[in-house]
């Protein structure tokens, strides 16, 4: 009998601090995008996916220290785009420093991990 090959479900292991950071990144990206660009159907779809993901992230109880968070392919792609946009915004607005660069490198490593899920 042939074994079925199932597509793995993208799962992101998040600590409490990761969860808080992603919430902040998504909220900041959504706010900035609404202010900075004209709405298009594709952008609106992207933002709706992020809003749904943000809602799911905020529904995680505060007492959870680690969680395996399941993501759809659309959520992975939208989150990757939000992280990329957030990092570009921070680089343009926050003066260079070792702390800024280290934090952005950590965030970009998470984005690289997300892209590997696709």
MDTraj code that builds the backbone (N, CA, C; nanometers):
import mdtraj as md
import numpy as np

residues = "UNK UNK UNK UNK UNK UNK UNK UNK UNK UNK UNK UNK UNK UNK UNK UNK UNK UNK UNK UNK UNK UNK UNK UNK UNK UNK UNK UNK UNK UNK UNK UNK UNK UNK UNK UNK UNK UNK UNK UNK UNK UNK UNK UNK UNK UNK UNK UNK UNK UNK UNK UNK UNK UNK UNK UNK UNK UNK UNK UNK UNK UNK UNK UNK UNK UNK UNK UNK UNK UNK UNK UNK UNK UNK UNK UNK UNK UNK UNK UNK UNK UNK UNK UNK UNK UNK UNK UNK UNK UNK UNK UNK UNK UNK UNK UNK UNK UNK UNK UNK UNK UNK UNK UNK UNK UNK UNK UNK UNK UNK UNK UNK UNK UNK UNK UNK UNK UNK".split()
xyz = np.array([
    [0.0845, -0.1166, 0.0000],
    [0.0000, 0.0000, 0.0000],
    [0.0898, 0.1240, 0.0000],
    [0.0509, 0.2204, -0.0821],
    [0.1256, 0.3452, -0.0939],
    [0.0883, 0.4408, 0.0191],
    [0.1886, 0.5023, 0.0783],
    [0.1625, 0.5984, 0.1850],
    [0.1176, 0.7308, 0.1252],
    [0.0219, 0.7907, 0.1887],
    [-0.0229, 0.9236, 0.1475],
    [0.0768, 1.0266, 0.1977],
    [0.1086, 1.1205, 0.1110],
    [0.1960, 1.2293, 0.1527],
    [0.1095, 1.3514, 0.1793],
    [0.1053, 1.3899, 0.3053],
    [0.0247, 1.5042, 0.3445],
    [0.1117, 1.6291, 0.3472],
    [0.0536, 1.7385, 0.3041],
    [0.1250, 1.8657, 0.3124],
    [0.1281, 1.9097, 0.4580],
    [0.2445, 1.9447, 0.5074],
    [0.2502, 1.9898, 0.6460],
    [0.1784, 2.1234, 0.6626],
    [0.1179, 2.1408, 0.7779],
    [0.0505, 2.2665, 0.8089],
    [0.1553, 2.3606, 0.8669],
    [0.1692, 2.4813, 0.8114],
    [0.2669, 2.5748, 0.8682],
    [0.2367, 2.6022, 1.0159],
    [0.3360, 2.5785, 1.0985],
    [0.3219, 2.5980, 1.2423],
    [0.4369, 2.6837, 1.2915],
    [0.4040, 2.7854, 1.3640],
    [0.5031, 2.8781, 1.4166],
    [0.5068, 2.8625, 1.5682],
    [0.6229, 2.8246, 1.6208],
    [0.6402, 2.8132, 1.7653],
    [0.6681, 2.9530, 1.8195],
    [0.5816, 2.9987, 1.9091],
    [0.5916, 3.1352, 1.9601],
    [0.6042, 3.1362, 2.1123],
    [0.6955, 3.2176, 2.1599],
    [0.7020, 3.2458, 2.3029],
    [0.6068, 3.3623, 2.3300],
    [0.5888, 3.3936, 2.4568],
    [0.5044, 3.5065, 2.4930],
    [0.5575, 3.6356, 2.4296],
    [0.6901, 3.6532, 2.4307],
    [0.7507, 3.7749, 2.3751],
    [0.7374, 3.7798, 2.2229],
    [0.7495, 3.6633, 2.1567],
    [0.7285, 3.6571, 2.0117],
    [0.5855, 3.6986, 1.9777],
    [0.4926, 3.6473, 2.0557],
    [0.3512, 3.6774, 2.0351],
    [0.3253, 3.8276, 2.0467],
    [0.3810, 3.8881, 2.1495],
    [0.3642, 4.0324, 2.1689],
    [0.4295, 4.1108, 2.0552],
    [0.5464, 4.0689, 2.0130],
    [0.6164, 4.1375, 1.9039],
    [0.5353, 4.1287, 1.7744],
    [0.4842, 4.0104, 1.7425],
    [0.4054, 3.9949, 1.6190],
    [0.2791, 4.0793, 1.6230],
    [0.2150, 4.0854, 1.7363],
    [0.0966, 4.1713, 1.7488],
    [0.1337, 4.3162, 1.7169],
    [0.2424, 4.3635, 1.7755],
    [0.2861, 4.5014, 1.7519],
    [0.3249, 4.5272, 1.6080],
    [0.3958, 4.4319, 1.5477],
    [0.4378, 4.4470, 1.4085],
    [0.3162, 4.4528, 1.3164],
    [0.2227, 4.3624, 1.3370],
    [0.1036, 4.3590, 1.2513],
    [0.0224, 4.4868, 1.2677],
    [-0.0001, 4.5284, 1.3918],
    [-0.0806, 4.6493, 1.4150],
    [-0.0135, 4.7708, 1.3532],
    [0.1177, 4.7848, 1.3726],
    [0.1903, 4.8991, 1.3160],
    [0.1857, 4.8967, 1.1635],
    [0.2039, 4.7807, 1.1048],
    [0.2022, 4.7687, 0.9593],
    [0.0640, 4.8038, 0.9027],
    [-0.0400, 4.7528, 0.9647],
    [-0.1763, 4.7817, 0.9177],
    [-0.2040, 4.9316, 0.9264],
    [-0.1696, 4.9924, 1.0389],
    [-0.1923, 5.1355, 1.0578],
    [-0.1170, 5.2168, 0.9537],
    [0.0107, 5.1861, 0.9359],
    [0.0924, 5.2587, 0.8390],
    [0.0394, 5.2401, 0.6966],
    [0.0023, 5.1195, 0.6607],
    [-0.0447, 5.0900, 0.5255],
    [-0.1743, 5.1648, 0.4948],
    [-0.2641, 5.1715, 0.5926],
    [-0.3893, 5.2464, 0.5724],
    [-0.3613, 5.3937, 0.5462],
    [-0.2609, 5.4486, 0.6136],
    [-0.2303, 5.5914, 0.6000],
    [-0.1465, 5.6233, 0.4770],
    [-0.0598, 5.5305, 0.4378],
    [0.0426, 5.5613, 0.3377],
    [0.0066, 5.5259, 0.1943],
    [-0.0918, 5.4406, 0.1730],
    [-0.1168, 5.3983, 0.0353],
    [-0.2661, 5.3930, 0.0056],
    [-0.2944, 5.4070, -0.1213],
    [-0.4329, 5.3988, -0.1654],
    [-0.4770, 5.2523, -0.1653],
    [-0.6007, 5.2292, -0.1269],
    [-0.6487, 5.0910, -0.1233],
    [-0.6647, 5.0323, -0.2636],
    [-0.6202, 4.9111, -0.2775],
    [-0.6435, 4.8324, -0.3984],
    [-0.7069, 4.7019, -0.3519],
    [-0.7739, 4.6308, -0.4406],
    [-0.8333, 4.5034, -0.3975],
    [-0.7300, 4.4051, -0.3405],
    [-0.6130, 4.3976, -0.4021],
    [-0.5101, 4.3049, -0.3526],
    [-0.4601, 4.3483, -0.2156],
    [-0.4368, 4.4780, -0.1986],
    [-0.3899, 4.5286, -0.0689],
    [-0.4966, 4.5077, 0.0369],
    [-0.6216, 4.5290, 0.0013],
    [-0.7306, 4.5094, 0.0969],
    [-0.7391, 4.3633, 0.1395],
    [-0.7231, 4.2705, 0.0451],
    [-0.7231, 4.1275, 0.0796],
    [-0.6089, 4.0962, 0.1759],
    [-0.4913, 4.1506, 0.1469],
    [-0.3730, 4.1322, 0.2311],
    [-0.3999, 4.1826, 0.3732],
    [-0.4577, 4.3016, 0.3841],
    [-0.4859, 4.3600, 0.5150],
    [-0.5940, 4.2820, 0.5901],
    [-0.6911, 4.2279, 0.5183],
    [-0.7947, 4.1476, 0.5824],
    [-0.7360, 4.0193, 0.6414],
    [-0.6428, 3.9577, 0.5700],
    [-0.5752, 3.8391, 0.6229],
    [-0.4985, 3.8758, 0.7495],
    [-0.4277, 3.9884, 0.7456],
    [-0.3521, 4.0327, 0.8633],
    [-0.4448, 4.0675, 0.9805],
    [-0.5574, 4.1305, 0.9528],
    [-0.6539, 4.1617, 1.0596],
    [-0.7030, 4.0333, 1.1255],
    [-0.7338, 3.9328, 1.0430],
    [-0.7777, 3.8042, 1.0978],
    [-0.6691, 3.7383, 1.1814],
    [-0.5464, 3.7438, 1.1330],
    [-0.4343, 3.6874, 1.2069],
    [-0.4139, 3.7639, 1.3376],
    [-0.4218, 3.8946, 1.3325],
    [-0.4075, 3.9763, 1.4531],
    [-0.5143, 3.9381, 1.5560],
    [-0.6359, 3.9207, 1.5102],
    [-0.7447, 3.8813, 1.5993],
    [-0.7143, 3.7462, 1.6638],
    [-0.6652, 3.6529, 1.5853],
    [-0.6298, 3.5216, 1.6402],
    [-0.5165, 3.5322, 1.7411],
    [-0.4164, 3.6156, 1.7105],
    [-0.3037, 3.6327, 1.8031],
    [-0.3474, 3.6968, 1.9343],
    [-0.4416, 3.7909, 1.9272],
    [-0.4881, 3.8565, 2.0494],
    [-0.5803, 3.7658, 2.1314],
    [-0.6315, 3.6601, 2.0720],
    [-0.7189, 3.5692, 2.1464],
    [-0.6408, 3.4667, 2.2290],
    [-0.5088, 3.4624, 2.2100],
    [-0.4271, 3.3710, 2.2899],
    [-0.4233, 3.4247, 2.4330],
    [-0.4554, 3.3395, 2.5311],
    [-0.4565, 3.3862, 2.6705],
    [-0.3209, 3.4407, 2.7144],
    [-0.3231, 3.5390, 2.8006],
    [-0.2012, 3.6061, 2.8463],
    [-0.1107, 3.5144, 2.9279],
    [-0.1667, 3.4098, 2.9875],
    [-0.0854, 3.3224, 3.0719],
    [-0.0135, 3.2115, 2.9939],
    [-0.0260, 3.2111, 2.8617],
    [0.0414, 3.1117, 2.7789],
    [0.1851, 3.1583, 2.7550],
    [0.2813, 3.0730, 2.7892],
    [0.4216, 3.1134, 2.7709],
    [0.4766, 3.0678, 2.6364],
    [0.4314, 2.9549, 2.5860],
    [0.4734, 2.9035, 2.4555],
    [0.3525, 2.8426, 2.3859],
    [0.3484, 2.8595, 2.2545],
    [0.2356, 2.8072, 2.1785],
    [0.2816, 2.7669, 2.0394],
    [0.2241, 2.6591, 1.9884],
    [0.2431, 2.6201, 1.8483],
    [0.1246, 2.6802, 1.7735],
    [0.1503, 2.7816, 1.6940],
    [0.0448, 2.8585, 1.6283],
    [0.0333, 2.8138, 1.4836],
    [-0.0825, 2.7600, 1.4464],
    [-0.1059, 2.7131, 1.3100],
    [-0.1384, 2.8319, 1.2198],
    [-0.0792, 2.8313, 1.1002],
    [-0.0988, 2.9396, 1.0043],
    [-0.1457, 2.8837, 0.8706],
    [-0.2279, 2.9597, 0.8019],
    [-0.2614, 2.9247, 0.6637],
    [-0.1498, 2.9768, 0.5734],
    [-0.1464, 2.9294, 0.4515],
    [-0.0474, 2.9773, 0.3551],
    [-0.0657, 3.1277, 0.3321],
    [-0.1904, 3.1735, 0.3244],
    [-0.2172, 3.3170, 0.3056],
    [-0.1662, 3.3971, 0.4243],
    [-0.1800, 3.3427, 0.5457],
    [-0.1306, 3.4129, 0.6643],
    [0.0215, 3.4197, 0.6660],
    [0.0865, 3.3121, 0.6241],
    [0.2330, 3.3121, 0.6182],
    [0.2802, 3.4203, 0.5219],
    [0.2189, 3.4251, 0.4034],
    [0.2582, 3.5237, 0.3026],
    [0.2304, 3.6658, 0.3517],
    [0.1143, 3.6876, 0.4116],
    [0.0791, 3.8212, 0.4601],
    [0.1703, 3.8638, 0.5748],
    [0.1997, 3.7723, 0.6653],
    [0.2874, 3.8040, 0.7779],
    [0.4290, 3.8340, 0.7297],
    [0.4749, 3.7600, 0.6325],
    [0.6072, 3.7857, 0.5748],
    [0.6129, 3.9258, 0.5154],
    [0.5095, 3.9639, 0.4414],
    [0.5037, 4.0983, 0.3835],
    [0.4977, 4.2069, 0.4895],
    [0.4229, 4.1810, 0.5970],
    [0.4128, 4.2791, 0.7050],
    [0.5471, 4.2968, 0.7748],
    [0.6176, 4.1879, 0.7981],
    [0.7488, 4.1967, 0.8621],
    [0.8458, 4.2740, 0.7732],
    [0.8436, 4.2439, 0.6444],
    [0.9321, 4.3140, 0.5510],
    [0.9023, 4.4640, 0.5507],
    [0.7748, 4.4988, 0.5432],
    [0.7356, 4.6397, 0.5436],
    [0.7681, 4.7087, 0.6747],
    [0.7470, 4.6399, 0.7855],
    [0.7779, 4.6959, 0.9169],
    [0.9265, 4.7248, 0.9295],
    [1.0097, 4.6300, 0.8886],
    [1.1549, 4.6495, 0.8984],
    [1.2015, 4.7661, 0.8110],
    [1.1450, 4.7777, 0.6917],
    [1.1808, 4.8890, 0.6041],
    [1.1399, 5.0225, 0.6670],
    [1.0225, 5.0267, 0.7273],
    [0.9751, 5.1481, 0.7926],
    [1.0674, 5.1864, 0.9087],
    [1.1022, 5.0887, 0.9916],
    [1.1893, 5.1168, 1.1067],
    [1.3249, 5.1677, 1.0590],
    [1.3796, 5.1052, 0.9548],
    [1.5093, 5.1505, 0.9028],
    [1.5032, 5.2953, 0.8530],
    [1.3881, 5.3344, 0.7982],
    [1.3765, 5.4704, 0.7457],
    [1.3488, 5.5747, 0.8543],
    [1.2976, 5.5339, 0.9689],
    [1.2562, 5.6295, 1.0721],
    [1.3421, 5.6277, 1.1982],
    [1.4068, 5.5158, 1.2278],
    [1.4839, 5.5045, 1.3516],
    [1.6324, 5.5130, 1.3179],
    [1.7044, 5.6021, 1.3825],
    [1.8479, 5.6153, 1.3548],
    [1.9213, 5.4826, 1.3784],
    [2.0216, 5.4540, 1.2968],
    [2.0966, 5.3292, 1.3132],
    [2.1598, 5.3203, 1.4521],
    [2.1524, 5.2007, 1.5065],
    [2.2189, 5.1703, 1.6328],
    [2.2370, 5.0193, 1.6382],
    [2.3233, 4.9758, 1.7253],
    [2.3462, 4.8325, 1.7387],
    [2.2181, 4.7631, 1.7856],
    [2.1476, 4.8245, 1.8790],
    [2.0241, 4.7656, 1.9313],
    [1.9182, 4.7534, 1.8216],
    [1.8981, 4.8605, 1.7442],
    [1.8007, 4.8572, 1.6341],
    [1.8344, 4.7461, 1.5373],
    [1.9627, 4.7392, 1.4977],
    [2.0044, 4.6400, 1.3989],
    [1.9899, 4.4972, 1.4509],
    [2.0188, 4.4742, 1.5778],
    [2.0048, 4.3400, 1.6350],
    [1.8582, 4.2973, 1.6400],
    [1.7717, 4.3894, 1.6786],
    [1.6290, 4.3589, 1.6851],
    [1.5750, 4.3296, 1.5454],
    [1.6114, 4.4116, 1.4482],
    [1.5648, 4.3888, 1.3114],
    [1.6186, 4.2579, 1.2556],
    [1.7411, 4.2212, 1.2904],
    [1.7957, 4.0927, 1.2455],
    [1.7149, 3.9773, 1.3031],
    [1.6753, 3.9867, 1.4296],
    [1.5923, 3.8829, 1.4906],
    [1.4573, 3.8724, 1.4190],
    [1.3986, 3.9863, 1.3900],
    [1.2694, 3.9879, 1.3212],
    [1.2843, 3.9298, 1.1804],
    [1.3912, 3.9655, 1.1119],
    [1.4118, 3.9150, 0.9759],
    [1.4425, 3.7653, 0.9749],
    [1.5041, 3.7139, 1.0807],
    [1.5232, 3.5686, 1.0913],
    [1.3888, 3.4978, 1.1015],
    [1.2956, 3.5572, 1.1749],
    [1.1622, 3.4991, 1.1835],
    [1.0972, 3.4997, 1.0452],
    [1.1158, 3.6083, 0.9709],
    [1.0596, 3.6164, 0.8356],
    [1.1190, 3.5090, 0.7445],
    [1.2500, 3.4877, 0.7545],
    [1.3155, 3.3824, 0.6742],
    [1.2572, 3.2456, 0.7099],
    [1.2335, 3.2230, 0.8378],
    [1.1728, 3.0977, 0.8812],
    [1.0323, 3.0836, 0.8212],
    [0.9579, 3.1922, 0.8208],
    [0.8232, 3.1892, 0.7611],
    [0.8293, 3.1548, 0.6121],
    [0.9239, 3.2175, 0.5418],
    [0.9352, 3.1934, 0.3982],
    [0.9705, 3.0481, 0.3682],
    [1.0434, 2.9836, 0.4570],
    [1.0756, 2.8423, 0.4391],
    [0.9520, 2.7548, 0.4495],
    [0.8481, 2.8044, 0.5145],
    [0.7221, 2.7286, 0.5271],
    [0.6467, 2.7218, 0.3947],
    [0.6700, 2.8203, 0.3085],
    [0.5936, 2.8261, 0.1831],
    [0.6410, 2.7270, 0.0829],
])
top = md.Topology()
chain = top.add_chain()
for i, resn in enumerate(residues, 1):
    res = top.add_residue(resn, chain, resSeq=i)
    for name in ("N", "CA", "C"):
        top.add_atom(name, md.element.get_by_symbol(name[0]), res)
traj = md.Trajectory(xyz[None], top)
